[in-house]
């Protein structure tokens, strides 16, 4: 069963963008879904999207986890690069999220996120 599209989940009447994000995060959606939903229903600028979505770390970690599951052999640098592209953040901020996920959720060997030759220097 496929998840519904963000287009089919409009905000409730008089629901603010933060309340809308809280509802979607509580329902289990990741940050990319929230980003697309906000952009579609509220037409927020990139800066406003980032400022709003910085308040939803669980949704962000869900996106990191989804990317990790989709490509388990992705290096930490490649994961950070993908996060930066998907979520509109700087590479250094994305690196912090990739490394936080790598060290907190499960064993790094289980995710197989290991810096490859030269990657460790890029991440520091």
C-alpha positions as CSV (number, residue, x, y, z in Angstrom):
1,X,0.0,0.0,0.0
2,X,1.5,3.3,-1.1
3,X,1.7,6.3,1.2
4,X,-0.6,9.2,0.2
5,X,0.8,12.1,-1.8
6,X,1.4,15.4,-0.1
7,X,-1.0,16.9,-2.5
8,X,-3.8,14.8,-1.0
9,X,-3.0,15.9,2.5
10,X,-4.0,19.5,2.7
11,X,-3.7,21.5,5.9
12,X,-6.8,21.8,8.1
13,X,-8.7,25.0,8.0
14,X,-6.8,27.7,9.8
15,X,-3.9,25.3,10.5
16,X,-0.5,27.0,10.6
17,X,2.5,25.7,8.7
18,X,4.1,24.6,12.0
19,X,0.9,22.8,13.2
20,X,0.7,21.2,9.8
21,X,4.3,19.9,10.0
22,X,3.7,18.7,13.6
23,X,0.7,16.7,12.3
24,X,2.6,15.2,9.4
25,X,5.7,14.4,11.6
26,X,3.5,12.7,14.1
27,X,2.0,10.6,11.3
28,X,5.5,9.3,10.4
29,X,6.4,11.3,7.4
30,X,10.0,12.3,6.6
31,X,11.4,15.8,6.0
32,X,11.4,15.6,2.3
33,X,7.6,14.9,2.4
34,X,7.1,17.8,4.8
35,X,9.2,20.1,2.6
36,X,7.2,19.2,-0.5
37,X,3.9,19.6,1.3
38,X,4.9,23.0,2.7
39,X,6.0,24.2,-0.7
40,X,2.8,23.0,-2.3
41,X,0.3,24.2,0.2
42,X,1.9,27.3,1.7
43,X,4.2,28.4,-1.1
44,X,7.0,29.2,1.3
45,X,10.4,30.5,0.2
46,X,13.5,28.2,0.6
47,X,14.7,30.2,3.6
48,X,11.2,29.9,5.3
49,X,11.1,26.2,4.5
50,X,14.5,25.7,6.2
51,X,13.6,27.8,9.2
52,X,10.4,25.9,9.7
53,X,11.8,22.4,9.1
54,X,14.7,22.9,11.4
55,X,12.2,22.4,14.2
56,X,11.4,18.8,13.2
57,X,14.5,16.6,13.8
58,X,12.5,13.3,13.9
59,X,11.3,13.9,10.3
60,X,14.9,14.8,9.3
61,X,16.3,11.6,10.9
62,X,13.5,9.6,9.1
63,X,14.8,11.0,5.8
64,X,18.4,10.1,6.7
65,X,17.2,6.6,7.6
66,X,15.3,6.2,4.4
67,X,18.3,7.3,2.3
68,X,20.4,4.8,4.2
69,X,18.0,1.9,3.6
70,X,17.7,2.8,-0.1
71,X,21.4,2.6,-0.6
72,X,23.1,0.9,2.4
73,X,26.6,1.0,0.9
74,X,26.6,4.8,0.4
75,X,29.6,6.4,2.1
76,X,29.1,9.0,4.8
77,X,30.2,11.8,2.4
78,X,27.8,10.6,-0.3
79,X,25.0,10.5,2.3
80,X,25.8,14.0,3.4
81,X,25.9,15.2,-0.2
82,X,22.5,13.6,-0.9
83,X,21.0,15.2,2.3
84,X,22.3,18.6,1.3
85,X,20.8,18.3,-2.1
86,X,17.4,16.9,-0.9
87,X,16.9,19.1,2.1
88,X,18.5,22.4,1.0
89,X,21.1,22.5,3.7
90,X,24.9,23.2,3.7
91,X,27.2,20.2,3.2
92,X,28.6,20.8,6.7
93,X,25.2,20.7,8.3
94,X,24.3,17.6,6.3
95,X,27.5,16.0,7.4
96,X,26.5,16.5,11.0
97,X,23.2,14.9,10.4
98,X,24.7,11.9,8.6
99,X,27.3,11.4,11.3
100,X,24.7,11.8,14.1
101,X,22.5,9.2,12.4
102,X,25.5,6.9,11.9
103,X,26.5,7.1,15.5
104,X,23.1,7.0,17.2
105,X,20.4,4.9,15.5
106,X,22.1,1.6,14.9
107,X,25.5,0.1,14.5
108,X,27.5,1.7,11.7
109,X,28.4,-1.7,10.4
110,X,24.8,-2.6,10.1
111,X,24.3,0.4,7.9
112,X,27.7,-0.1,6.2
113,X,28.3,3.7,6.2
114,X,32.0,3.8,6.3
115,X,34.2,6.6,5.0
116,X,36.2,5.4,2.0
117,X,39.7,6.5,1.0
118,X,39.9,10.3,1.4
119,X,36.4,10.7,2.7
120,X,37.3,11.0,6.3
121,X,39.4,14.1,5.6
122,X,36.5,15.6,3.7
123,X,34.1,15.0,6.6
124,X,36.3,16.8,9.1
